[in-house]
Amino acid sequence: MTATIPAGVETARDLVGPGIEAAVARLSPDIRPVAAYHLGLADADGTPTGTRAGGKALRPALTLLSARAAGAPPEQAVPAAVAVELVHNFSLLHDDIMDGDTERRHRPTAWTVFGIGPAILAGDALQALANDLLLEGPAPQAVWASRCLSAAVHRLISGQGADLAFERRDDVSVDECLDMAADKTAALMACACSIGAIYVGAPASTAMRLTAFGAYVGLAFQLTDDLLGIWGSTDVTGKPVRSDLRSRKKSLPVVAALASESAAGRDLAALLASPDPFTEDELLRAAELVEAAGGKKWVEAEADTALSSALGCLADAEMPDDVRAEFAGIAEFVTARQW
């Protein structure tokens, strides 16, 4: 399955990139190199890479689109887009440590290069800086935008806490996994889809419709990420193949397979219960069992349902047709990445 990056995402990189660079320059000298490295702005030795901040820039693109949906030029919402991207990267810095990931965006993760402490502090600094950027904007909408982002961060942390708790349990349900995904991933995506509109002073009704759209897009995004975590190629994910299985992560395909009450699901449970690290053959066998138990098919269907719901929200919202089309293009992109 292949997908073309929507044009609006590339535009967002161009608009938001300088803002991210300026924000990173405000960090303390000890923290700045860690953040710059993580964002792809510099190498480990501090040498500038000459590229825009790394990542897919989906959230900034959605933020700028939400401002356009409210009738404002995208440039007006750049501080909100930068803030959302900083919070997203705060979560990635911490996630990499908690998950023990050693590779992101085809490079060693920041904590493996600079140490756990500096990486944690860099994440903390990005999160604090995000709210500073918002509160420097026009009142009162900047305050509401800050509250929107803060609420999303609270849910993101709750979702990450649930994700960690799942690692210690053998009885995680599919519904619990969906709730975790709604908090860990969909909450920030929903914020990205509405915060630009809030920042430019849009009516609450507009923000609420965009929030609903973003919640479904975020769920579709996480479902697709869980598929990529098992079957995604390194070129697409920037991580080793079957990385989620290697870490025995309770991702949605795995939990759905375990809940299937099938022979393949029972074999998978026995394999996951082994305390020894997986061999490459065992990783391949685990992936085959997840698919045989229906985990992959179930997640693909759920992602399609979430996408349809997101597009339905767009149909009910008042906005320019070109903005609606760009929102739809990003929504379809997140469920059509290659694996």
Phi, psi and omega in degrees: 000129182239162179210146176260131180298126180301146182301326181298333179290317177297319178298319179298320178302317182294321182283321188269334182309309179299326178293322177294317179298318179294323179294316180298326179296342180277349182286162180293155184302330181283330185266329186305316181296326181292313180295318181297321178294312181301321182280356179083011181278338183212158173281177182299331180271006178093357180292124179300140180275342181077014179243164174289164179306138187290174179105174185279341180061025178294316183293315174301321179298318179294322179296315179294323177295323181294328174294319178295325177299331179271004177089012181254154176292147183299328181302332182292337183256012182302317178301323178293320179294319177297316181299316179297318181292325177295317178295319177302317181285332170302316181292324180293318178303315181287321179302316182300323179290310184296324180273351182071022181288135182253358182217134175213136180053039175067021176224159173303141180293158187300322184292331179285339181267315187253348183106159183294313182303306179301324180292320176299314181295324178297318176298314178302317182295320179295320180294317179294319181297325180301314179291326175301315181299318180295314185288349173279355181275185184291137175272152358270354187296332178295324178294317179295323178296320179297320178294322177300314181292320180298318179297320178296321179295319178301317179291322178300315180295320177299316179295320178294323177297319177295320180300317178294320180296326180299331182296336183262005184238150176252001187240035181287131181266162177298319180297320177297319179296319179295319177297318178298317179296323179298325179277310189291323186242311188291329182298315180289326177294320177296321177297316180301324183283349182237337189294328177296318177296318179298317184297330180263009173086029180289156176299154181300326181297322177295315180297321182293319179295319179292326177297316179298316176303311183295327179296318178291320178297319179297321177294317177299321179299313181293320177300317179293320177299323179293325174294317180295329180296341178250313188251359182287145177280155180300325180300328182273316188270336186075009180232164178299151178299140180059035183297324180293325177289322181302323180267005180058038181290138178277066179280167186298320176299321180292312181296319178297320179294317180295330181275359187285343183058033179255166177298320179296321178296320179291322177295322178296317179301318179295321180293318180292335182286346180296132181282347185277150175301145180288141166279168179298323178295321179292324176297317178297318179297319179298316179298320179295321180292320176302316181291317181296329179278359177091005183296318181293313181298319180296316181294320177300319179293319178295321178296319178297320179295317179297320178297315179299320178295321178298314180295328176296322176298321179297320183297332182270353185262143176274121178192162176301146184300323181291327177292317178302317180296321180290321174302313181298321180297319178290319179300318179289328180297319187291340177256007182235023176288152188283138166220000000 
